[in-house]
Amino acid sequence: MSLKLPGSSDLATRGRTGLDVLDYEIVAEMATSLGTAGRKVEAIMARLRAYEGDAADRGALLKTAAEAVYAYFVQRELCGLKRHDDVIREYGIPREVLVRLGAK
């Protein structure tokens, strides 16, 4: 027996069971969350590269960057992506951010 959700005329879900539809929705949400986290990392890295202020304010910016990178790495791992070397290079995440990961 196939379960059809109300209003699900979407081609991606047509003819699938309720669990298949749920799996599809979960994967879509994971992809959206990963994209959002990646854009946050991209934005904070741009701010960090452009920053020309004093060291105290830079420390706060580094903390914010480390939090964004940490959240992105966690989201990647939840998606099954365990290696981060490529994204570290792609986003240009500096060592001074990486050493702060997990620090309070």
C-alpha positions in Angstrom: 0.0 0.0 0.0 1.3 3.4 -0.9 0.7 6.4 1.2 0.1 9.7 -0.7 0.4 12.8 1.4 -2.2 15.5 0.8 -1.0 18.1 -1.7 2.0 16.0 -2.8 1.7 16.2 -6.5 5.4 16.8 -6.7 7.1 14.5 -9.3 9.9 13.7 -6.8 7.4 12.2 -4.4 4.9 10.7 -6.8 4.3 7.0 -6.3 6.5 6.7 -3.3 5.7 5.4 0.2 5.4 7.7 3.2 8.8 6.8 4.4 10.4 7.5 1.0 8.7 10.9 1.0 10.0 11.5 4.5 13.5 10.5 3.6 13.4 12.8 0.6 12.3 15.7 2.8 14.9 15.0 5.4 17.7 15.0 2.8 16.3 18.2 1.3 16.4 19.8 4.8 20.0 18.6 5.4 21.1 20.1 2.1 19.4 23.4 2.9 21.0 23.5 6.4 24.4 22.7 4.9 24.1 25.4 2.3 23.1 27.9 5.0 26.0 27.0 7.2 28.4 27.2 4.3 27.1 30.7 3.3 27.7 31.9 6.9 31.3 30.6 6.8 31.8 32.3 3.5 30.5 35.6 4.8 32.5 35.5 8.0 35.7 34.6 6.1 35.2 37.6 3.8 34.7 39.8 6.9 37.9 38.4 8.5 40.0 38.9 5.4 38.8 42.5 5.0 39.2 43.4 8.7 41.6 46.2 9.5 40.7 47.1 13.1 42.4 46.5 16.4 43.5 43.2 17.8 40.7 43.1 20.5 37.9 43.4 18.0 39.7 40.9 15.7 39.6 38.4 18.6 35.8 38.7 18.8 35.6 38.2 15.0 37.9 35.1 15.2 35.6 33.7 17.9 32.5 34.3 15.7 34.3 32.7 12.7 35.3 29.7 14.8 31.7 29.2 15.9 30.5 29.4 12.3 33.1 27.0 11.1 32.4 24.6 14.0 28.6 24.6 13.1 29.4 24.0 9.5 31.7 21.1 10.3 29.1 19.5 12.5 26.5 19.9 9.8 28.8 18.3 7.3 29.4 15.4 9.6 25.7 14.9 10.1 25.5 14.6 6.3 28.2 12.0 6.3 31.0 14.2 5.2 33.8 13.5 7.6 36.8 15.1 5.8 37.1 18.9 5.9 40.4 19.5 4.2 38.8 20.5 0.9 36.4 23.0 2.4 39.2 24.5 4.6 41.1 25.3 1.4 38.0 26.3 -0.6 36.8 28.8 2.1 40.3 29.9 3.0 39.8 29.1 6.7 42.9 30.4 8.4 44.8 28.4 11.1 44.0 31.0 13.7 40.3 30.1 13.3 40.9 26.3 13.2 42.9 26.3 16.5 39.8 27.9 18.2 37.4 25.2 17.2 35.8 23.7 20.3 37.4 26.4 22.6 35.0 28.3 24.9 
